Amino acid sequence: MTAFQRDLKNFEKLNTQVLGVSSDSVATHQEFSEKYGLRFPLIADEKGKLATLYGRPGRAAFIIDKKGIVRFVHKGVPDNRVLLDELEKLRE
Amino acid sequence: MRKSVFKGLFTMALVTLSSIASHALEVGEKAPSFEAPSTLGTIRLADYLGKKDVLLAFYLADFTPV
């Protein structure tokens, strides 16, 4: 998540909202966000409802366009360069 | 013969069902809408539709590397 914060301006330039999701509570997320200066929301998916909706993806990043369609799925450790490139492609 | 056909169909139905249950979302599919608590209040996917693209990043836990 700290890597997303480092590139947050670049995601914002591409009109993209970054959302982190894990099963941690809001309180833990808050502590984590404060410690690392995260300025994007962290979703508390304590019961795993969101993870189930998205097919229990494990560690994965989904790019969802303005129409609500999944445009890219990046499994594993996220790579900002790959994600930013994909977001740029959506603009072409 | 007929029995084995039914058996085959039944197995196929089971396989289909289980793949739906553990279906990982793929490119081109509609992202399931959601509403969930976050560090910046309630987040609804619908709030971003028509406005912003969303990068929804699932990760394992806070205070772990990456």
Backbone of each chain as nested JSON, in Angstrom:
{
  "chains": [
    {"id": "A", "residues": [
      {"number": 1, "name": "MET", "atoms": {"N": [0.818, -1.207, 0.0], "CA": [0.0, 0.0, 0.0], "C": [0.854, 1.261, 0.0]}},
      {"number": 2, "name": "THR", "atoms": {"N": [2.034, 1.169, 0.585], "CA": [2.913, 2.345, 0.592], "C": [3.376, 2.677, -0.828]}},
      {"number": 3, "name": "ALA", "atoms": {"N": [3.498, 1.652, -1.67], "CA": [3.894, 1.884, -3.07], "C": [2.802, 2.672, -3.803]}},
      {"number": 4, "name": "PHE", "atoms": {"N": [1.542, 2.391, -3.472], "CA": [0.445, 3.149, -4.09], "C": [0.503, 4.606, -3.642]}},
      {"number": 5, "name": "GLN", "atoms": {"N": [0.827, 4.812, -2.36], "CA": [0.923, 6.187, -1.865], "C": [2.024, 6.948, -2.607]}},
      {"number": 6, "name": "ARG", "atoms": {"N": [3.164, 6.284, -2.833], "CA": [4.266, 6.945, -3.551], "C": [3.831, 7.393, -4.946]}},
      {"number": 7, "name": "ASP", "atoms": {"N": [2.964, 6.626, -5.573], "CA": [2.528, 6.935, -6.934], "C": [1.13, 7.549, -6.973]}},
      {"number": 8, "name": "LEU", "atoms": {"N": [0.624, 7.933, -5.808], "CA": [-0.773, 8.395, -5.754], "C": [-1.039, 9.551, -6.72]}},
      {"number": 9, "name": "LYS", "atoms": {"N": [-0.071, 10.481, -6.79], "CA": [-0.248, 11.624, -7.707], "C": [-0.399, 11.148, -9.143]}},
      {"number": 10, "name": "ASN", "atoms": {"N": [0.373, 10.144, -9.516], "CA": [0.299, 9.626, -10.894], "C": [-1.047, 8.948, -11.158]}},
      {"number": 11, "name": "PHE", "atoms": {"N": [-1.562, 8.251, -10.146], "CA": [-2.895, 7.648, -10.307], "C": [-3.951, 8.756, -10.392]}},
      {"number": 12, "name": "GLU", "atoms": {"N": [-3.784, 9.782, -9.57], "CA": [-4.76, 10.887, -9.576], "C": [-4.741, 11.628, -10.915]}},
      {"number": 13, "name": "LYS", "atoms": {"N": [-3.541, 11.78, -11.478], "CA": [-3.429, 12.435, -12.785], "C": [-4.235, 11.699, -13.839]}},
      {"number": 14, "name": "LEU", "atoms": {"N": [-4.344, 10.395, -13.671], "CA": [-5.106, 9.568, -14.614], "C": [-6.558, 9.414, -14.16]}},
      {"number": 15, "name": "ASN", "atoms": {"N": [-6.967, 10.306, -13.269], "CA": [-8.356, 10.33, -12.791], "C": [-8.79, 8.972, -12.214]}},
      {"number": 16, "name": "THR", "atoms": {"N": [-7.892, 8.4, -11.437], "CA": [-8.158, 7.068, -10.875], "C": [-8.223, 7.123, -9.361]}},
      {"number": 17, "name": "GLN", "atoms": {"N": [-9.251, 6.504, -8.818], "CA": [-9.396, 6.39, -7.371], "C": [-8.761, 5.092, -6.895]}},
      {"number": 18, "name": "VAL", "atoms": {"N": [-7.747, 5.196, -6.059], "CA": [-7.125, 4.001, -5.489], "C": [-7.885, 3.601, -4.227]}},
      {"number": 19, "name": "LEU", "atoms": {"N": [-8.241, 2.322, -4.134], "CA": [-8.907, 1.781, -2.941], "C": [-8.169, 0.519, -2.503]}},
      {"number": 20, "name": "GLY", "atoms": {"N": [-7.708, 0.502, -1.266], "CA": [-7.081, -0.702, -0.734], "C": [-8.131, -1.517, 0.009]}},
      {"number": 21, "name": "VAL", "atoms": {"N": [-8.041, -2.825, -0.053], "CA": [-8.989, -3.702, 0.662], "C": [-8.247, -4.819, 1.366]}},
      {"number": 22, "name": "SER", "atoms": {"N": [-8.512, -4.971, 2.667], "CA": [-8.059, -6.181, 3.355], "C": [-9.069, -6.486, 4.447]}},
      {"number": 23, "name": "SER", "atoms": {"N": [-8.853, -7.572, 5.165], "CA": [-9.821, -7.968, 6.193], "C": [-9.542, -7.277, 7.53]}},
      {"number": 24, "name": "ASP", "atoms": {"N": [-8.608, -6.335, 7.542], "CA": [-8.343, -5.599, 8.785], "C": [-9.531, -4.695, 9.132]}},
      {"number": 25, "name": "SER", "atoms": {"N": [-9.626, -4.328, 10.402], "CA": [-10.707, -3.432, 10.856], "C": [-10.382, -1.997, 10.458]}},
      {"number": 26, "name": "VAL", "atoms": {"N": [-11.377, -1.125, 10.524], "CA": [-11.162, 0.293, 10.231], "C": [-10.102, 0.858, 11.185]}},
      {"number": 27, "name": "ALA", "atoms": {"N": [-10.155, 0.444, 12.46], "CA": [-9.202, 0.951, 13.455], "C": [-7.764, 0.58, 13.08]}},
      {"number": 28, "name": "THR", "atoms": {"N": [-7.554, -0.655, 12.681], "CA": [-6.211, -1.089, 12.27], "C": [-5.781, -0.351, 11.014]}},
      {"number": 29, "name": "HIS", "atoms": {"N": [-6.718, -0.229, 10.084], "CA": [-6.431, 0.513, 8.852], "C": [-6.026, 1.953, 9.161]}},
      {"number": 30, "name": "GLN", "atoms": {"N": [-6.723, 2.544, 10.148], "CA": [-6.451, 3.933, 10.49], "C": [-5.036, 4.091, 11.042]}},
      {"number": 31, "name": "GLU", "atoms": {"N": [-4.683, 3.167, 11.906], "CA": [-3.345, 3.173, 12.501], "C": [-2.288, 3.018, 11.406]}},
      {"number": 32, "name": "PHE", "atoms": {"N": [-2.557, 2.088, 10.507], "CA": [-1.654, 1.797, 9.389], "C": [-1.52, 3.031, 8.469]}},
      {"number": 33, "name": "SER", "atoms": {"N": [-2.658, 3.644, 8.167], "CA": [-2.666, 4.81, 7.283], "C": [-1.886, 5.973, 7.891]}},
      {"number": 34, "name": "GLU", "atoms": {"N": [-2.078, 6.155, 9.207], "CA": [-1.377, 7.252, 9.881], "C": [0.114, 7.01, 9.897]}},
      {"number": 35, "name": "LYS", "atoms": {"N": [0.498, 5.784, 10.193], "CA": [1.919, 5.462, 10.288], "C": [2.63, 5.68, 8.955]}},
      {"number": 36, "name": "TYR", "atoms": {"N": [1.958, 5.328, 7.864], "CA": [2.613, 5.412, 6.557], "C": [2.111, 6.568, 5.693]}},
      {"number": 37, "name": "GLY", "atoms": {"N": [1.263, 7.419, 6.28], "CA": [0.794, 8.601, 5.561], "C": [-0.023, 8.273, 4.314]}},
      {"number": 38, "name": "LEU", "atoms": {"N": [-0.868, 7.255, 4.419], "CA": [-1.707, 6.887, 3.268], "C": [-2.887, 7.85, 3.16]}},
      {"number": 39, "name": "ARG", "atoms": {"N": [-3.082, 8.423, 1.987], "CA": [-4.169, 9.389, 1.81], "C": [-5.336, 8.835, 0.992]}},
      {"number": 40, "name": "PHE", "atoms": {"N": [-5.263, 7.571, 0.624], "CA": [-6.398, 6.965, -0.086], "C": [-7.115, 6.019, 0.894]}},
      {"number": 41, "name": "PRO", "atoms": {"N": [-8.39, 5.742, 0.645], "CA": [-9.146, 4.933, 1.604], "C": [-8.703, 3.467, 1.647]}},
      {"number": 42, "name": "LEU", "atoms": {"N": [-8.739, 2.927, 2.843], "CA": [-8.546, 1.479, 3.01], "C": [-9.879, 0.912, 3.47]}},
      {"number": 43, "name": "ILE", "atoms": {"N": [-10.375, -0.043, 2.724], "CA": [-11.663, -0.661, 3.026], "C": [-11.479, -1.808, 4.004]}},
      {"number": 44, "name": "ALA", "atoms": {"N": [-12.335, -1.812, 5.044], "CA": [-12.294, -2.887, 6.042], "C": [-13.278, -3.977, 5.621]}},
      {"number": 45, "name": "ASP", "atoms": {"N": [-12.738, -5.037, 5.074], "CA": [-13.566, -6.154, 4.59], "C": [-13.462, -7.281, 5.606]}},
      {"number": 46, "name": "GLU", "atoms": {"N": [-13.917, -6.994, 6.827], "CA": [-13.667, -7.909, 7.946], "C": [-14.283, -9.285, 7.759]}},
      {"number": 47, "name": "LYS", "atoms": {"N": [-15.452, -9.32, 7.115], "CA": [-16.102, -10.623, 6.932], "C": [-15.784, -11.226, 5.57]}},
      {"number": 48, "name": "GLY", "atoms": {"N": [-14.953, -10.539, 4.812], "CA": [-14.557, -11.08, 3.513], "C": [-15.645, -11.018, 2.452]}},
      {"number": 49, "name": "LYS", "atoms": {"N": [-16.643, -10.167, 2.678], "CA": [-17.76, -10.08, 1.731], "C": [-17.301, -9.588, 0.357]}},
      {"number": 50, "name": "LEU", "atoms": {"N": [-16.453, -8.561, 0.406], "CA": [-15.972, -7.971, -0.841], "C": [-15.066, -8.952, -1.592]}},
      {"number": 51, "name": "ALA", "atoms": {"N": [-14.206, -9.624, -0.829], "CA": [-13.311, -10.613, -1.431], "C": [-14.122, -11.722, -2.104]}},
      {"number": 52, "name": "THR", "atoms": {"N": [-15.202, -12.138, -1.457], "CA": [-16.055, -13.181, -2.039], "C": [-16.716, -12.69, -3.32]}},
      {"number": 53, "name": "LEU", "atoms": {"N": [-17.219, -11.452, -3.284], "CA": [-17.855, -10.871, -4.48], "C": [-16.906, -10.861, -5.676]}},
      {"number": 54, "name": "TYR", "atoms": {"N": [-15.629, -10.639, -5.379], "CA": [-14.635, -10.536, -6.454], "C": [-13.915, -11.86, -6.686]}},
      {"number": 55, "name": "GLY", "atoms": {"N": [-14.48, -12.937, -6.184], "CA": [-13.966, -14.268, -6.488], "C": [-12.753, -14.678, -5.681]}},
      {"number": 56, "name": "ARG", "atoms": {"N": [-12.677, -14.194, -4.446], "CA": [-11.553, -14.536, -3.561], "C": [-10.22, -14.445, -4.312]}},
      {"number": 57, "name": "PRO", "atoms": {"N": [-9.857, -13.243, -4.73], "CA": [-8.699, -13.102, -5.614], "C": [-7.341, -13.209, -4.923]}},
      {"number": 58, "name": "GLY", "atoms": {"N": [-7.312, -13.26, -3.602], "CA": [-6.015, -13.222, -2.922], "C": [-5.433, -11.832, -3.094]}},
      {"number": 59, "name": "ARG", "atoms": {"N": [-4.163, -11.757, -3.411], "CA": [-3.562, -10.447, -3.639], "C": [-3.719, -10.099, -5.112]}},
      {"number": 60, "name": "ALA", "atoms": {"N": [-4.56, -9.124, -5.398], "CA": [-4.813, -8.777, -6.798], "C": [-5.369, -7.364, -6.892]}},
      {"number": 61, "name": "ALA", "atoms": {"N": [-5.09, -6.714, -8.007], "CA": [-5.607, -5.367, -8.248], "C": [-6.517, -5.391, -9.471]}},
      {"number": 62, "name": "PHE", "atoms": {"N": [-7.696, -4.799, -9.326], "CA": [-8.665, -4.72, -10.424], "C": [-8.76, -3.278, -10.894]}},
      {"number": 63, "name": "ILE", "atoms": {"N": [-8.678, -3.072, -12.199], "CA": [-8.969, -1.756, -12.764], "C": [-10.405, -1.81, -13.272]}},
      {"number": 64, "name": "ILE", "atoms": {"N": [-11.224, -0.915, -12.719], "CA": [-12.65, -0.85, -13.071], "C": [-12.9, 0.492, -13.746]}},
      {"number": 65, "name": "ASP", "atoms": {"N": [-13.447, 0.462, -14.949], "CA": [-13.637, 1.73, -15.664], "C": [-14.901, 2.46, -15.2]}},
      {"number": 66, "name": "LYS", "atoms": {"N": [-15.146, 3.612, -15.8], "CA": [-16.264, 4.46, -15.357], "C": [-17.625, 3.813, -15.578]}},
      {"number": 67, "name": "LYS", "atoms": {"N": [-17.653, 2.816, -16.454], "CA": [-18.919, 2.109, -16.679], "C": [-19.076, 0.926, -15.728]}},
      {"number": 68, "name": "GLY", "atoms": {"N": [-18.076, 0.712, -14.887], "CA": [-18.161, -0.385, -13.932], "C": [-17.712, -1.721, -14.506]}},
      {"number": 69, "name": "ILE", "atoms": {"N": [-16.957, -1.666, -15.611], "CA": [-16.476, -2.901, -16.233], "C": [-15.017, -3.14, -15.82]}},
      {"number": 70, "name": "VAL", "atoms": {"N": [-14.704, -4.39, -15.495], "CA": [-13.322, -4.753, -15.163], "C": [-12.492, -4.691, -16.441]}},
      {"number": 71, "name": "ARG", "atoms": {"N": [-11.444, -3.893, -16.443], "CA": [-10.636, -3.726, -17.648], "C": [-9.266, -4.381, -17.549]}},
      {"number": 72, "name": "PHE", "atoms": {"N": [-8.854, -4.656, -16.32], "CA": [-7.543, -5.276, -16.132], "C": [-7.49, -5.92, -14.755]}},
      {"number": 73, "name": "VAL", "atoms": {"N": [-6.894, -7.092, -14.693], "CA": [-6.695, -7.762, -13.405], "C": [-5.218, -8.069, -13.27]}},
      {"number": 74, "name": "HIS", "atoms": {"N": [-4.649, -7.594, -12.195], "CA": [-3.236, -7.85, -11.953], "C": [-3.11, -8.71, -10.709]}},
      {"number": 75, "name": "LYS", "atoms": {"N": [-2.712, -9.963, -10.914], "CA": [-2.601, -10.886, -9.779], "C": [-1.22, -10.764, -9.142]}},
      {"number": 76, "name": "GLY", "atoms": {"N": [-1.174, -10.993, -7.855], "CA": [0.095, -10.988, -7.145], "C": [0.489, -9.591, -6.696]}},
      {"number": 77, "name": "VAL", "atoms": {"N": [1.762, -9.433, -6.407], "CA": [2.275, -8.147, -5.922], "C": [2.06, -7.088, -7.01]}},
      {"number": 78, "name": "PRO", "atoms": {"N": [1.363, -5.996, -6.665], "CA": [1.061, -5.013, -7.701], "C": [2.312, -4.292, -8.217]}},
      {"number": 79, "name": "ASP", "atoms": {"N": [2.284, -4.003, -9.483], "CA": [3.384, -3.288, -10.129], "C": [2.779, -1.986, -10.667]}},
      {"number": 80, "name": "ASN", "atoms": {"N": [3.153, -0.882, -10.035], "CA": [2.533, 0.4, -10.4], "C": [2.742, 0.768, -11.858]}},
      {"number": 81, "name": "ARG", "atoms": {"N": [3.927, 0.441, -12.384], "CA": [4.196, 0.794, -13.78], "C": [3.183, 0.108, -14.713]}},
      {"number": 82, "name": "VAL", "atoms": {"N": [2.966, -1.173, -14.454], "CA": [2.009, -1.942, -15.263], "C": [0.604, -1.344, -15.111]}},
      {"number": 83, "name": "LEU", "atoms": {"N": [0.224, -1.043, -13.886], "CA": [-1.122, -0.514, -13.627], "C": [-1.31, 0.865, -14.255]}},
      {"number": 84, "name": "LEU", "atoms": {"N": [-0.286, 1.72, -14.129], "CA": [-0.383, 3.066, -14.717], "C": [-0.449, 2.981, -16.24]}},
      {"number": 85, "name": "ASP", "atoms": {"N": [0.313, 2.064, -16.814], "CA": [0.27, 1.867, -18.28], "C": [-1.126, 1.453, -18.722]}},
      {"number": 86, "name": "GLU", "atoms": {"N": [-1.723, 0.533, -17.97], "CA": [-3.072, 0.06, -18.327], "C": [-4.086, 1.198, -18.211]}},
      {"number": 87, "name": "LEU", "atoms": {"N": [-3.933, 2.008, -17.178], "CA": [-4.852, 3.134, -17.004], "C": [-4.688, 4.146, -18.139]}},
      {"number": 88, "name": "GLU", "atoms": {"N": [-3.449, 4.323, -18.547], "CA": [-3.214, 5.235, -19.675], "C": [-3.854, 4.713, -20.944]}},
      {"number": 89, "name": "LYS", "atoms": {"N": [-3.768, 3.396, -21.131], "CA": [-4.382, 2.766, -22.329], "C": [-5.885, 3.028, -22.367]}},
      {"number": 90, "name": "LEU", "atoms": {"N": [-6.518, 3.047, -21.199], "CA": [-7.969, 3.283, -21.151], "C": [-8.329, 4.66, -21.693]}},
      {"number": 91, "name": "ARG", "atoms": {"N": [-7.34, 5.556, -21.642], "CA": [-7.584, 6.925, -22.071], "C": [-7.4, 7.095, -23.589]}},
      {"number": 92, "name": "GLU", "atoms": {"N": [-6.816, 6.102, -24.225], "CA": [-6.519, 6.25, -25.665], "C": [-7.768, 6.115, -26.517]}}
    ]},
    {"id": "B", "residues": [
      {"number": 1, "name": "MET", "atoms": {"N": [-25.753, -47.543, -19.763], "CA": [-25.442, -46.487, -20.735], "C": [-26.117, -45.182, -20.321]}},
      {"number": 2, "name": "ARG", "atoms": {"N": [-27.465, -45.294, -20.148], "CA": [-28.189, -44.082, -19.761], "C": [-27.702, -43.567, -18.398]}},
      {"number": 3, "name": "LYS", "atoms": {"N": [-27.418, -44.502, -17.521], "CA": [-26.949, -44.15, -16.187], "C": [-25.666, -43.312, -16.265]}},
      {"number": 4, "name": "SER", "atoms": {"N": [-24.758, -43.76, -17.159], "CA": [-23.479, -43.058, -17.251], "C": [-23.659, -41.655, -17.84]}},
      {"number": 5, "name": "VAL", "atoms": {"N": [-24.66, -41.52, -18.722], "CA": [-24.935, -40.19, -19.275], "C": [-25.389, -39.243, -18.162]}},
      {"number": 6, "name": "PHE", "atoms": {"N": [-26.316, -39.775, -17.329], "CA": [-26.797, -38.954, -16.217], "C": [-25.659, -38.588, -15.275]}},
      {"number": 7, "name": "LYS", "atoms": {"N": [-24.822, -39.589, -15.031], "CA": [-23.692, -39.379, -14.142], "C": [-22.802, -38.26, -14.698]}},
      {"number": 8, "name": "GLY", "atoms": {"N": [-22.587, -38.34, -16.004], "CA": [-21.755, -37.325, -16.672], "C": [-22.367, -35.94, -16.551]}},
      {"number": 9, "name": "LEU", "atoms": {"N": [-23.682, -35.881, -16.798], "CA": [-24.37, -34.589, -16.71], "C": [-24.303, -34.028, -15.297]}},
      {"number": 10, "name": "PHE", "atoms": {"N": [-24.496, -34.929, -14.34], "CA": [-24.473, -34.529, -12.94], "C": [-23.096, -33.959, -12.569]}},
      {"number": 11, "name": "THR", "atoms": {"N": [-22.048, -34.653, -13.017], "CA": [-20.692, -34.181, -12.736], "C": [-20.464, -32.812, -13.375]}},
      {"number": 12, "name": "MET", "atoms": {"N": [-20.945, -32.672, -14.611], "CA": [-20.783, -31.391, -15.307], "C": [-21.471, -30.266, -14.543]}},
      {"number": 13, "name": "ALA", "atoms": {"N": [-22.688, -30.569, -14.053], "CA": [-23.449, -29.567, -13.305], "C": [-22.687, -29.164, -12.047]}},
      {"number": 14, "name": "LEU", "atoms": {"N": [-22.109, -30.156, -11.38], "CA": [-21.349, -29.886, -10.156], "C": [-20.139, -29.009, -10.452]}},
      {"number": 15, "name": "VAL", "atoms": {"N": [-19.436, -29.343, -11.53], "CA": [-18.239, -28.595, -11.905], "C": [-18.619, -27.142, -12.213]}},
      {"number": 16, "name": "THR", "atoms": {"N": [-19.736, -26.977, -12.951], "CA": [-20.202, -25.635, -13.299], "C": [-20.532, -24.839, -12.045]}},
      {"number": 17, "name": "LEU", "atoms": {"N": [-21.262, -25.49, -11.14], "CA": [-21.641, -24.815, -9.896], "C": [-20.426, -24.372, -9.103]}},
      {"number": 18, "name": "SER", "atoms": {"N": [-19.455, -25.262, -8.964], "CA": [-18.302, -24.925, -8.147], "C": [-17.477, -23.824, -8.81]}},
      {"number": 19, "name": "SER", "atoms": {"N": [-17.472, -23.796, -10.15], "CA": [-16.698, -22.742, -10.816], "C": [-17.397, -21.395, -10.651]}},
      {"number": 20, "name": "ILE", "atoms": {"N": [-18.74, -21.432, -10.541], "CA": [-19.452, -20.169, -10.291], "C": [-19.127, -19.672, -8.886]}},
      {"number": 21, "name": "ALA", "atoms": {"N": [-19.134, -20.607, -7.941], "CA": [-18.901, -20.234, -6.551], "C": [-17.516, -19.629, -6.344]}},
      {"number": 22, "name": "SER", "atoms": {"N": [-16.507, -20.168, -7.01], "CA": [-15.149, -19.681, -6.789], "C": [-14.666, -18.883, -7.99]}},
      {"number": 23, "name": "HIS", "atoms": {"N": [-15.613, -18.28, -8.687], "CA": [-15.317, -17.599, -9.93], "C": [-14.505, -16.325, -9.68]}},
      {"number": 24, "name": "ALA", "atoms": {"N": [-13.296, -16.298, -10.177], "CA": [-12.499, -15.077, -10.071], "C": [-12.917, -14.15, -11.209]}},
      {"number": 25, "name": "LEU", "atoms": {"N": [-13.149, -12.921, -10.835], "CA": [-13.631, -11.929, -11.793], "C": [-12.622, -11.719, -12.914]}},
      {"number": 26, "name": "GLU", "atoms": {"N": [-13.138, -11.624, -14.13], "CA": [-12.233, -11.483, -15.265], "C": [-12.49, -10.201, -16.048]}},
      {"number": 27, "name": "VAL", "atoms": {"N": [-11.52, -9.888, -16.905], "CA": [-11.613, -8.698, -17.752], "C": [-12.875, -8.777, -18.619]}},
      {"number": 28, "name": "GLY", "atoms": {"N": [-13.579, -7.653, -18.716], "CA": [-14.785, -7.591, -19.543], "C": [-16.054, -7.802, -18.752]}},
      {"number": 29, "name": "GLU", "atoms": {"N": [-15.911, -8.288, -17.513], "CA": [-17.093, -8.529, -16.681], "C": [-17.456, -7.278, -15.9]}},
      {"number": 30, "name": "LYS", "atoms": {"N": [-18.712, -7.24, -15.492], "CA": [-19.166, -6.12, -14.685], "C": [-18.626, -6.294, -13.271]}},
      {"number": 31, "name": "ALA", "atoms": {"N": [-18.045, -5.242, -12.721], "CA": [-17.532, -5.31, -11.355], "C": [-18.718, -5.305, -10.393]}},
      {"number": 32, "name": "PRO", "atoms": {"N": [-18.768, -6.259, -9.459], "CA": [-19.874, -6.289, -8.504], "C": [-19.915, -4.994, -7.688]}},
      {"number": 33, "name": "SER", "atoms": {"N": [-21.099, -4.427, -7.552], "CA": [-21.195, -3.198, -6.766], "C": [-21.047, -3.559, -5.298]}},
      {"number": 34, "name": "PHE", "atoms": {"N": [-20.563, -2.611, -4.529], "CA": [-20.377, -2.874, -3.098], "C": [-20.475, -1.583, -2.31]}},
      {"number": 35, "name": "GLU", "atoms": {"N": [-20.694, -1.761, -1.033], "CA": [-20.705, -0.667, -0.076], "C": [-19.971, -1.19, 1.136]}},
      {"number": 36, "name": "ALA", "atoms": {"N": [-18.929, -0.482, 1.592], "CA": [-18.139, -1.013, 2.697], "C": [-17.505, 0.123, 3.494]}},
      {"number": 37, "name": "PRO", "atoms": {"N": [-17.265, -0.13, 4.797], "CA": [-16.627, 0.903, 5.621], "C": [-15.142, 1.048, 5.28]}},
      {"number": 38, "name": "SER", "atoms": {"N": [-14.636, 2.271, 5.384], "CA": [-13.214, 2.497, 5.108], "C": [-12.684, 3.568, 6.045]}},
      {"number": 39, "name": "THR", "atoms": {"N": [-11.4, 3.846, 5.909], "CA": [-10.767, 4.886, 6.722], "C": [-11.326, 6.268, 6.381]}},
      {"number": 40, "name": "LEU", "atoms": {"N": [-11.932, 6.412, 5.211], "CA": [-12.511, 7.705, 4.821], "C": [-14.027, 7.578, 4.663]}},
      {"number": 41, "name": "GLY", "atoms": {"N": [-14.649, 6.831, 5.556], "CA": [-16.108, 6.685, 5.526], "C": [-16.551, 5.569, 4.607]}},
      {"number": 42, "name": "THR", "atoms": {"N": [-17.859, 5.513, 4.388], "CA": [-18.421, 4.436, 3.576], "C": [-18.042, 4.62, 2.112]}},
      {"number": 43, "name": "ILE", "atoms": {"N": [-17.583, 3.54, 1.516], "CA": [-17.197, 3.566, 0.104], "C": [-18.228, 2.779, -0.694]}},
      {"number": 44, "name": "ARG", "atoms": {"N": [-18.733, 3.403, -1.737], "CA": [-19.638, 2.699, -2.665], "C": [-19.022, 2.758, -4.041]}},
      {"number": 45, "name": "LEU", "atoms": {"N": [-18.955, 1.635, -4.699], "CA": [-18.406, 1.615, -6.057], "C": [-19.234, 2.553, -6.954]}},
      {"number": 46, "name": "ALA", "atoms": {"N": [-20.559, 2.559, -6.714], "CA": [-21.464, 3.365, -7.538], "C": [-21.095, 4.856, -7.525]}},
      {"number": 47, "name": "ASP", "atoms": {"N": [-20.471, 5.309, -6.424], "CA": [-20.108, 6.734, -6.329], "C": [-19.086, 7.144, -7.386]}},
      {"number": 48, "name": "TYR", "atoms": {"N": [-18.33, 6.196, -7.903], "CA": [-17.262, 6.534, -8.855], "C": [-17.696, 6.334, -10.307]}},
      {"number": 49, "name": "LEU", "atoms": {"N": [-18.798, 5.61, -10.484], "CA": [-19.239, 5.316, -11.85], "C": [-19.526, 6.613, -12.594]}},
      {"number": 50, "name": "GLY", "atoms": {"N": [-19.039, 6.698, -13.819], "CA": [-19.233, 7.899, -14.62], "C": [-18.289, 9.024, -14.26]}},
      {"number": 51, "name": "LYS", "atoms": {"N": [-17.491, 8.826, -13.203], "CA": [-16.6, 9.909, -12.757], "C": [-15.126, 9.539, -12.831]}},
      {"number": 52, "name": "LYS", "atoms": {"N": [-14.8, 8.404, -12.238], "CA": [-13.391, 8.028, -12.13], "C": [-13.221, 6.549, -12.426]}},
      {"number": 53, "name": "ASP", "atoms": {"N": [-12.05, 6.189, -12.903], "CA": [-11.702, 4.77, -12.923], "C": [-11.308, 4.401, -11.494]}},
      {"number": 54, "name": "VAL", "atoms": {"N": [-11.438, 3.135, -11.171], "CA": [-11.124, 2.677, -9.813], "C": [-10.05, 1.601, -9.872]}},
      {"number": 55, "name": "LEU", "atoms": {"N": [-9.07, 1.75, -9.001], "CA": [-8.085, 0.689, -8.826], "C": [-8.393, 0.051, -7.481]}},
      {"number": 56, "name": "LEU", "atoms": {"N": [-8.97, -1.138, -7.516], "CA": [-9.372, -1.842, -6.303], "C": [-8.294, -2.873, -5.991]}},
      {"number": 57, "name": "ALA", "atoms": {"N": [-7.537, -2.598, -4.936], "CA": [-6.369, -3.442, -4.651], "C": [-6.584, -4.278, -3.398]}},
      {"number": 58, "name": "PHE", "atoms": {"N": [-6.764, -5.576, -3.588], "CA": [-6.876, -6.505, -2.462], "C": [-5.467, -6.847, -1.985]}},
      {"number": 59, "name": "TYR", "atoms": {"N": [-5.269, -6.794, -0.677], "CA": [-3.974, -7.205, -0.137], "C": [-4.203, -8.02, 1.128]}},
      {"number": 60, "name": "LEU", "atoms": {"N": [-3.126, -8.575, 1.647], "CA": [-3.294, -9.573, 2.699], "C": [-3.595, -8.968, 4.062]}},
      {"number": 61, "name": "ALA", "atoms": {"N": [-2.761, -8.024, 4.489], "CA": [-2.99, -7.423, 5.802], "C": [-2.141, -6.181, 5.978]}},
      {"number": 62, "name": "ASP", "atoms": {"N": [-2.6, -5.283, 6.858], "CA": [-1.811, -4.107, 7.215], "C": [-0.535, -4.569, 7.921]}},
      {"number": 63, "name": "PHE", "atoms": {"N": [0.438, -3.699, 7.937], "CA": [1.693, -3.953, 8.647], "C": [2.42, -5.209, 8.155]}},
      {"number": 64, "name": "THR", "atoms": {"N": [2.206, -5.537, 6.887], "CA": [3.002, -6.591, 6.255], "C": [3.627, -5.953, 5.014]}},
      {"number": 65, "name": "PRO", "atoms": {"N": [4.772, -6.452, 4.576], "CA": [5.4, -5.842, 3.4], "C": [4.479, -5.941, 2.179]}},
      {"number": 66, "name": "VAL", "atoms": {"N": [4.49, -4.921, 1.353], "CA": [3.643, -4.785, 0.156], "C": [2.156, -4.72, 0.454]}}
    ]}
  ]
}
